[in-house]
Amino acid sequence: MIKVQNLRKVFRVHKKPPGLSASLKSLFRRDWIEKVAVEGADFTVEEGEIVGLIGANGAGKTTLVKMLSGIIHPSAGEARVLGYNPWEKHDAFRRQISLIMGQKAQLWWDLPGADCFQLLREIYQIPQQQFDHQLNRLTQLLNVGEELNIQIRRLSLGERMKMELIAALLHSPRVVYLDEPTIGLDITTQKAVRDFLLSYRKEESPAMILTSHYMEDIERLCERIIIIREGELIYDGSLRKVIEQYAPYKRLTLHLQNQTLDESSKEIFSKMGEKVQIQSDQVSIQVPRKNVTEVAAELLRKFKIHDLSIDEPEISDTIEILMGGKDLRQE
């Protein structure tokens, strides 16, 4: 549904000269530099997929999403979305996509949601029966039926975001771009939005691209991720593979049962794994994945343990390491 080949975007940026005299000269003659926002993007997204697009601020995520939705034109390369060239902006193409930006509102603040949705029905020429069915289904999924007749400006941030989601999905788009959809929302609303997106994906099977700085969004919604660093795609693949290959350990945490640790006990822990942390009756050990079962069994034999937990490393830490400099394209 989405196919990208060697997509590139370069912006011309005014070079700010140092010093007052140079600044005055720039009023008449400006120097420009080229800033590469996206370099050689190459990937596909199929029907029913939610692909997480991850990168630091300024990495090129939003620029890439805007190119695929037709808002900006690339400097080079090709992209086909539902068989269309996005930046040609055919009406048939625009009726089948949706862009949700967590930091920008598309609804009219002085109108209640119900009136906004009626306007969108006219814009997208949605048949009345289809519109009524879709609106009823979406409001039930998001539990905002009682807020439909309240002005958008009077709603909470979470309620407004839910209205934005309804507005973006009323016309049943086949491709959905989600740019930071949970930014600024409280934990409860973030969870509600994630659950809604999973339910919607299950029922409608659109192709979805999600950008987010919240790793819980990525972990909960995406099986596949694309990591972008300074405009370049440095990884495209399974989220689970990243964790297993680039975080080859798990953390064992045990609570001891009325047992005082001596030096010999501490030595045993240090032989079993790395980064041993001991706090009173709690011990935390970083253990290679292949040794987890063996180490856990040995700990249970040698110590009186009240509780033992085995945890994955923080995904955010792993991704941060990868974005910070490790190049995965040669892996």
C-alpha positions as CSV (number, residue, x, y, z in Angstrom):
1,M,0.0,0.0,0.0
2,I,2.9,2.3,0.7
3,K,6.1,1.9,-1.3
4,V,9.0,4.3,-0.9
5,Q,12.2,4.3,-3.0
6,N,15.3,6.5,-2.4
7,L,13.1,9.3,-1.1
8,R,15.1,12.5,-0.4
9,K,14.3,15.9,0.9
10,V,16.7,18.9,1.1
11,F,15.7,22.3,2.5
12,R,17.5,25.5,1.7
13,V,18.1,27.3,5.0
14,H,19.3,30.9,5.5
15,K,22.8,30.9,7.0
16,K,22.8,33.4,9.9
17,P,26.0,35.4,9.7
18,P,27.9,36.4,12.9
19,G,28.1,40.0,13.9
20,L,25.9,43.0,13.4
21,S,27.6,44.2,10.2
22,A,27.3,40.8,8.6
23,S,23.6,40.7,9.6
24,L,22.9,44.0,7.9
25,K,24.7,42.8,4.7
26,S,22.5,39.7,4.7
27,L,19.4,42.0,4.2
28,F,20.6,42.5,0.7
29,R,22.5,39.4,0.0
30,R,21.8,36.1,1.8
31,D,23.9,33.0,2.0
32,W,22.1,29.7,2.0
33,I,23.0,26.3,3.1
34,E,21.4,22.9,2.3
35,K,20.0,20.8,5.1
36,V,19.2,17.2,4.4
37,A,16.0,16.3,6.2
38,V,15.5,12.8,4.6
39,E,18.2,10.8,2.7
40,G,17.5,7.8,0.6
41,A,14.4,6.4,2.4
42,D,13.5,3.0,1.1
43,F,10.7,0.8,2.6
44,T,7.2,-0.6,2.2
45,V,4.2,-0.8,4.5
46,E,1.5,-3.4,3.8
47,E,-2.2,-3.5,4.6
48,G,-2.9,-4.0,8.3
49,E,0.6,-3.1,9.5
50,I,1.4,-0.5,12.1
51,V,5.0,0.6,11.6
52,G,6.7,2.7,14.2
53,L,8.9,5.5,12.9
54,I,11.5,6.3,15.6
55,G,14.1,9.1,15.9
56,A,15.3,12.0,17.8
57,N,13.8,15.5,17.4
58,G,14.9,16.8,14.0
59,A,15.7,13.3,12.6
60,G,13.2,13.7,9.7
61,K,10.2,11.7,10.9
62,T,7.6,14.4,10.4
63,T,9.1,15.5,7.1
64,L,8.9,11.9,5.8
65,V,5.2,11.6,6.9
66,K,4.4,15.0,5.3
67,M,5.9,13.8,2.0
68,L,3.9,10.6,2.1
69,S,0.7,12.5,2.8
70,G,1.4,14.9,-0.1
71,I,1.9,18.1,2.0
72,I,5.5,18.7,0.8
73,H,7.3,17.7,-2.4
74,P,10.5,15.6,-2.2
75,S,13.8,16.7,-3.7
76,A,14.3,13.2,-5.3
77,G,13.1,9.7,-5.2
78,E,9.7,8.0,-5.6
79,A,6.7,7.1,-3.4
80,R,3.5,5.3,-4.2
81,V,0.6,5.3,-1.7
82,L,-2.4,3.2,-2.8
83,G,-1.0,3.4,-6.3
84,Y,-0.9,7.3,-6.3
85,N,1.9,9.8,-6.3
86,P,1.1,11.6,-3.0
87,W,2.3,15.1,-4.0
88,E,0.0,15.1,-7.1
89,K,-2.8,15.4,-4.5
90,H,-5.6,13.6,-6.5
91,D,-8.9,13.8,-4.7
92,A,-9.3,10.0,-4.9
93,F,-6.0,9.7,-3.0
94,R,-6.9,12.2,-0.4
95,R,-10.2,10.5,0.3
96,Q,-8.3,7.4,1.3
97,I,-5.7,8.7,3.7
98,S,-5.7,10.5,7.0
99,L,-3.1,12.4,8.9
100,I,-3.4,12.9,12.7
101,M,-0.9,15.3,14.3
102,G,-0.9,15.4,18.0
103,Q,0.4,19.0,18.1
104,K,-2.0,20.4,15.5
105,A,-5.8,20.5,15.6
106,Q,-7.9,20.1,12.5
107,L,-11.3,20.7,14.1
108,W,-13.1,24.0,14.5
109,W,-12.7,25.1,18.2
110,D,-15.9,27.2,18.3
111,L,-18.1,24.3,17.1
112,P,-19.1,21.1,18.9
113,G,-17.8,17.8,17.6
114,A,-21.1,16.8,16.2
115,D,-21.2,19.9,13.9
116,C,-17.5,19.4,12.9
117,F,-18.2,15.8,11.9
118,Q,-21.2,16.9,9.7
119,L,-18.9,19.4,7.9
120,L,-16.4,16.6,7.3
121,R,-19.2,14.3,6.0
122,E,-19.9,16.9,3.3
123,I,-16.3,17.4,2.5
124,Y,-15.6,13.7,2.1
125,Q,-19.1,13.0,0.6
126,I,-19.8,10.2,3.0
127,P,-23.2,8.5,2.5
128,Q,-25.5,9.3,5.5
129,Q,-26.0,5.7,6.5
130,Q,-22.2,5.0,6.4
131,F,-21.5,8.2,8.3
132,D,-24.1,7.4,11.1
133,H,-22.7,3.9,11.5
134,Q,-19.1,5.0,11.6
135,L,-19.7,7.9,14.0
136,N,-21.7,5.7,16.3
137,R,-19.0,3.0,16.3
138,L,-16.1,5.4,16.9
139,T,-17.8,7.3,19.7
140,Q,-18.6,4.0,21.5
141,L,-15.0,2.8,21.1
142,L,-13.6,6.1,22.5
143,N,-16.5,6.6,25.0
144,V,-17.1,10.2,24.1
145,G,-20.8,10.1,23.2
146,E,-21.8,12.6,25.9
147,E,-19.2,15.1,24.6
148,L,-20.4,15.4,21.0
149,N,-22.4,18.5,21.6
150,I,-19.8,20.4,23.6
151,Q,-17.6,23.0,22.0
152,I,-14.2,21.7,21.1
153,R,-12.5,24.5,23.0
154,R,-14.3,23.4,26.2
155,L,-13.1,19.9,26.1
156,S,-10.0,18.5,27.9
157,L,-6.9,17.8,26.0
158,G,-7.6,14.0,26.1
159,E,-11.2,14.5,24.9
160,R,-10.1,16.8,22.1
161,M,-7.6,14.2,20.9
162,K,-10.4,11.6,20.8
163,M,-12.5,14.0,18.7
164,E,-9.5,14.4,16.4
165,L,-9.2,10.7,16.0
166,I,-12.9,10.4,15.1
167,A,-12.6,13.2,12.6
168,A,-9.6,11.6,11.0
169,L,-11.3,8.1,10.7
170,L,-14.9,9.0,9.7
171,H,-14.2,8.4,6.0
172,S,-12.6,5.0,6.7
173,P,-9.2,5.8,5.3
174,R,-7.0,2.9,4.0
175,V,-3.8,4.7,5.0
176,V,-3.4,6.4,8.4
177,Y,-0.4,8.6,9.5
178,L,-0.1,9.2,13.2
179,D,2.4,11.9,14.2
180,E,2.7,11.9,18.0
181,P,-1.0,11.1,18.6
182,T,-0.5,10.7,22.4
183,I,1.8,13.7,23.1
184,G,0.8,15.6,26.3
185,L,-1.9,13.1,27.2
186,D,-2.2,11.6,30.7
187,I,-1.4,7.9,31.2
188,T,-5.1,6.8,31.2
189,T,-5.9,8.6,28.0
190,Q,-2.7,7.4,26.3
191,K,-3.8,3.8,27.1
192,A,-7.3,4.5,25.8
193,V,-5.9,5.8,22.5
194,R,-3.6,2.8,22.1
195,D,-6.4,0.4,22.8
196,F,-8.6,2.2,20.3
197,L,-6.0,2.1,17.6
198,L,-5.5,-1.6,18.1
199,S,-9.2,-2.2,17.9
200,Y,-9.5,0.0,14.8
201,R,-6.6,-1.8,13.1
202,K,-8.2,-5.2,13.8
203,E,-11.5,-4.1,12.3
204,E,-10.4,-1.9,9.4
205,S,-6.8,-3.2,8.5
206,P,-5.4,0.1,7.3
207,A,-1.7,0.6,6.7
208,M,-0.5,2.8,9.6
209,I,2.7,4.7,10.2
210,L,3.2,5.9,13.8
211,T,5.8,8.4,15.1
212,S,6.1,8.8,18.9
213,H,8.6,9.6,21.6
214,Y,6.7,7.4,24.0
215,M,8.2,4.0,23.9
216,E,5.1,2.4,25.3
217,D,3.2,3.5,22.2
218,I,5.8,1.7,20.0
219,E,6.0,-1.4,22.2
220,R,2.2,-1.7,22.5
221,L,1.3,-0.9,18.9
222,C,4.2,-1.9,16.6
223,E,5.8,-5.2,15.8
224,R,8.0,-3.5,13.2
225,I,10.0,-0.3,13.6
226,I,12.0,2.0,11.3
227,I,14.8,4.0,13.1
228,I,15.8,7.3,11.4
229,R,18.9,9.2,12.4
230,E,19.8,12.6,10.9
231,G,17.5,11.8,7.9
232,E,18.9,8.3,7.2
233,L,17.0,5.1,7.8
234,I,19.5,3.0,9.9
235,Y,17.1,0.1,10.8
236,D,14.0,-1.4,9.4
237,G,12.8,-4.6,11.0
238,S,11.3,-6.4,14.0
239,L,11.2,-4.6,17.3
240,R,11.7,-7.9,19.1
241,K,14.8,-8.6,17.0
242,V,16.3,-5.2,18.2
243,I,15.7,-6.2,21.8
244,E,17.1,-9.7,21.4
245,Q,20.1,-8.8,19.3
246,Y,21.1,-5.5,20.8
247,A,20.1,-6.0,24.4
248,P,21.3,-9.6,24.9
249,Y,20.5,-9.8,28.6
250,K,17.6,-9.9,31.1
251,R,17.4,-8.6,34.6
252,L,16.8,-10.9,37.5
253,T,15.4,-9.3,40.6
254,L,15.1,-11.4,43.8
255,H,13.8,-10.6,47.2
256,L,15.5,-12.7,49.9
257,Q,13.6,-14.3,52.8
258,N,15.2,-13.3,56.1
259,Q,18.7,-13.9,54.9
260,T,21.8,-11.8,55.5
261,L,24.3,-11.7,52.7
262,D,28.0,-12.2,53.4
263,E,30.9,-11.7,51.1
264,S,30.8,-15.3,49.8
265,S,27.1,-14.7,48.7
266,K,28.0,-11.5,46.9
267,E,30.8,-13.3,45.1
268,I,28.3,-15.9,43.9
269,F,26.1,-13.2,42.5
270,S,29.0,-11.6,40.7
271,K,29.9,-14.9,39.0
272,M,26.3,-15.4,37.8
273,G,26.0,-12.1,35.9
274,E,26.9,-8.4,35.6
275,K,25.9,-5.1,37.1
276,V,25.0,-6.7,40.5
277,Q,23.0,-4.3,42.7
278,I,22.3,-5.2,46.4
279,Q,19.9,-3.2,48.5
280,S,19.0,-4.7,51.9
281,D,17.1,-7.9,51.0
282,Q,16.8,-7.2,47.3
283,V,19.3,-8.2,44.7
284,S,19.3,-7.3,41.0
285,I,21.6,-9.1,38.4
286,Q,22.0,-8.6,34.7
287,V,22.2,-12.0,33.1
288,P,22.9,-13.1,29.5
289,R,19.6,-14.3,27.8
290,K,21.0,-17.8,27.2
291,N,21.9,-18.3,30.9
292,V,18.6,-17.0,32.5
293,T,17.0,-20.4,33.1
294,E,20.2,-21.9,34.6
295,V,21.0,-18.9,36.8
296,A,17.4,-18.6,38.1
297,A,17.5,-22.4,39.0
298,E,20.8,-22.0,40.8
299,L,19.6,-19.0,42.8
300,L,16.6,-20.9,44.0
301,R,18.8,-23.7,45.1
302,K,21.3,-21.6,47.0
303,F,19.2,-18.9,48.6
304,K,15.9,-18.6,50.4
305,I,14.0,-16.4,48.0
306,H,10.6,-14.8,48.7
307,D,10.1,-13.6,45.1
308,L,11.9,-13.8,41.8
309,S,11.2,-11.7,38.7
310,I,12.7,-11.8,35.2
311,D,12.4,-8.6,33.2
312,E,13.3,-7.4,29.7
313,P,15.6,-4.3,29.5
314,E,13.9,-1.0,28.9
315,I,13.2,-0.7,25.2
316,S,13.8,3.0,25.4
317,D,17.4,2.4,26.6
318,T,18.0,0.0,23.7
319,I,16.6,2.3,21.1
320,E,18.6,5.3,22.5
321,I,21.8,3.3,22.2
322,L,21.0,2.5,18.5
323,M,20.0,6.1,17.7
324,G,23.1,7.4,19.4
325,G,25.6,6.1,17.0
326,K,25.4,2.3,16.2
327,D,24.9,1.8,12.5
328,L,22.6,-1.2,11.9
329,R,22.7,-1.2,8.1
330,Q,25.7,-3.4,7.9
331,E,24.4,-5.9,10.6
